[in-house]
Amino acid sequence: THDAVCILCHQEMESIDYLLAGCVFAQITWHEILSWLRMTTARPSHEDSLMDWWLQARQNTPTLMRKGLASIALLTPWMIWKQRNECVFENARPSVTTLVDRIKAEAKCWAQAGALGLRVVLPTNWDVH
């Protein structure tokens, strides 16, 4: 047997948690998104499962920002997964910059569609009203 290789960072892939939170590509993506939103929670680490990170991050996030964190905790892995699929099925090249821009644009769409928690955490220069 041979080990699966993460299409995004080209390292041995241990699990779905690795792909969505632990690989270097995901780590940089999470850092960029959480920094953009001025979230003080740490990004998911490669040692914890995404669920373990979520439970701890939610507990350590101010109540007013929790719905925004919940939206980002769903949106970011979904967009990482979509990037992975583009690489696998369309021979796209992984790009953190492109992915981060897509996540920002999608977050704005979610906020405009009614994700009120995102409106709280999106930078004030992003007009979503």
Beta strands, then each sheet from edge to edge (+ up, - down):
end
